[in-house]
Amino acid sequence: MRRIEPEEDTPDTSTKEELIPLYRQILAIRRMEEAAAKAYSQGKIGGFLHLIIGQEAVCVGAVSTLRRDDYVVATYREHGHAYAKGVSSRAILAELYGKKTGVVKGLGGSMHIFDKPTSFLGGYGIVGGHVPIAAGAGFASKYRGDGRVTLCFFGEGSSTIGGFQEGIALAALWKLPVVFICENNLYSMGTPLYRSLAVEDVSMRALAHGMARDRLDGDDVIRVRRRIQIAVDRARESGEPTLVEVRTYRFRGHSMSDPGLYRTREEVDEWKRRDPLAIARRRLVDECGASEEELRAVEDEVKKEIADAIRFAEDSPAADEYRPYVTKESPTGD
Amino acid sequence: MPVISYREALNHAIKEEMERDERVFLMGEEVGYYQGAYKVSQGLLQRFSERRVIDAPIAEMGFAGVGIGAAMVGLRPIIEFMTFNFSLVAIDQIVNNAAKIYQMSAGQFPIPIVFRGPGGPAVQVASQHSQALESMYSHVPGLKVAMPSTPYDAKGLLKSAVRDENPVIFIEGETLYNATGEVPDEEYLIPLGVAEVKRQGSHVSLIAWSAMVPVCMAAAEKLAEEGIEAEVVDPRTLRPLDAKTIVESVQKTGRCVIVEVGWPLCGYGAEVAYQVQRECLDSLDAPIERVTSEDVPMPYALNLEREVIPQVADVVSAVHKVLYLD
């Protein structure tokens, strides 16, 4: 029988060397999305814009356990995941601006970041359907024996749709090296957990498939990193999948058009006291001996990076081609 | 030249492509140990093992998506739907993912995948198992749609589909599996997007694909007895469409009847009619006629089913109409 109980909490002591890069990523994602929100309100970014602000420690901690050639599959709320996997803030912001220099040349926008060099297999706007795709990347790794691991992110709102159910069922049946990470931010758009899931612990779904599971809070990037590492090691070593639920909270609305009237100010403030950015900074100072100067240097660097990325996005040429990527020229086709 | 069945032609195509390219695998319900619900995959499990011939549980959205994910990272899956009716529960994967990822990723991730299986009505399998869905799939940019009508075309088109860099919807005629025809032993490919004139004629052009090709060929035989020479044009691929071959035929004959087993409203034949009238207005001697199934879900009773599906007599009478003989 495989392990089906959540992992015991792991020692979460850290060092400056480990935590500073993670803190830097959380901060960069935070600043990048704040800049995106500002540009959106100025009408420079269109369509839908879903921010991950408040949830950054989940993608940063989880992706930090991967090799560069491991795969990541995510939803439409994926700026942070892409950044953590190595996509530049320039490429992401230029994409949001609909520019030729964007990561997908202005063809995808905020919801559809894809980046082959970093094995980032996409942001998907129709959630649940991306779960079998992650299983497919895992299938290919098993088929080839290439030792890669796939991380698949989704919200708890995705966990009722058929695509999710079929994706984890096949991953469990065929023992595919995939870690399914539910970022449970308590609201499926505007619908709270108790009105969308009969069982609010999404990791329980693993039980039906004999799949390993885990469940943890996502406010501390080191905790996320330690616990996802266990699941990634399991996938890499035994080829078996894990379903992990990480509790988290988005500080902003579902998208830019959402005023968030379904949540109380008190609730949001309560969660803001567990801000992953503040927690990482506090740990750096209190436990890892980082000096204010060191942290300010990181913060200045991030500020410069995002200012540069915004300038890059603003100055880049407009997207200019939509025909070349409809069908690929094939040796025998067309 | 050896004479083999449409089913065997498909089997040989898959076998040859799997032998040629280690990245090709076959996945679907009952494709392995059961040897295929329609026996198209007969012998493949024994030849290629469980690693490359994978029995999937009843989870079309799941295994279609697994195929797409595998294709994204470099494999070349053949996904079998036991029938294309079941593809409807995987349509999120096909339309929202397979057809779009190459474009959404700005060309970084082509999706070389074949979704194949039988489509169109068989005999008395009632409404949920009798649908012709090619019009729906042909509507979607990013997909290719192939529908062979003969064993020769089945093999040559399927081999091309496997080698194509794009998602190909490969709809086999459910009533054609036992049809036989000449298929050479040596390797050949039929490019996607090239029509073929299946019968030469000068009085009227019949445009048909898949199971409606033999119906039109039979109608042409009957019409020949009356001295009417019908040309039968089979586009073989609906997306991309080789409109040129169809247009040239209609410019020669001046009359056009489009025959399909799908429903009339927004049927693929309506698009063909549009393209023909646009290019052939000066050559047309009569309005274009369409022969389709009746606009109803398929009934079960044999007599009713026959009334709903286009028959040889329906084609003959449409030809009479465009020749002003009715």
Interface residues (C-beta under 8 A of the other chain):
Chain A: Y71 V73 V103 V104 K105 L107 G108 H112 F114 D115 K116 L121 G122 Y124 I126 G129 H130 V131 P132 I133 A134 A135 G136 A137 G138 F139 A140 S141 Y143 R144 G162 G163 E166 G167 A169 L170 L173 W174 P324 Y325 V326 T327 K328 E329 S330 P331 T332 G333 D334
Chain B: F25 R51 I54 A56 P57 A59 M61 G62 F63 A64 G65 V66 G67 I68 G69 A70 A71 M72 V73 G74 L75 V89 D92 Q93 N96 N97 I101 Y102 Q103 M104 S105 A106 G107 Q108 F109 P110 P141 G142 K144 K159 S160 R163 D164 E165 N166 L189 P191 L192 G193 P240
